[in-house]
Amino acid sequence: MAANKLIMIKGTRDGLTLSMNDRCSWEELLNELDHILTNKYMAADEPLITVKIELGNRYITDQQEQLLREIIRKHNKLVVDHIESNVILKQDALKWKDETDIKLYNKIIRSGQVLEVHGDLLLIGDVNPGGKVIATGNVFIIGSLRGIAHAGVNGNREAVIAASYMAPSQLRIAEVISRSPDKDTEGVPMECGFINANGEQIVMDRINAIAKSRPELNAFERRVMNG
């Protein structure tokens, strides 16, 4: 590992990691970066090296990112893989919060009604035939699902749909659609639907199977319990 005042460079199996000082000026950082790469990483016989940049608590604009990439790219054997920062814009943070929050509703979705949310949906109530619920995340219904439920609407194939009583007219996760059940088929209590391992279809299982198929949903349970 090579160290200096403003930049820490670490060689890994995947290339180089550049950890940038986040307290110095932007101009100082760029000047030192150019100096280091010119003097240490310009061997003509080396293969292409990928570079990961860690900015720490520094936010950079699109123009600054482009300049950073150009400085690294002009050294012909180096190419930026990705850039990481601990800082995001307020609007990006609010968007992330909106998309990951649990949206709680206590109501009945009747025929012709549509309930659409960003994030996970927790509905305490029924979805009647002809009603529809849509979420960018998971759909959990404490009640009967007899209408349409669409989870992962923006392409999240890891989303699940669960209901206390499952008798839907249609289930959809991302772009995968389940067939409508036979008219004579009885609904099933405490069941969930999720895309199977090969990614081809929605399969149904008992609701306790969620813990095995989607262990990350334990975080959802903790958020519900914590309010």
Disulfide bonds with the S-S distance in Angstrom:
none
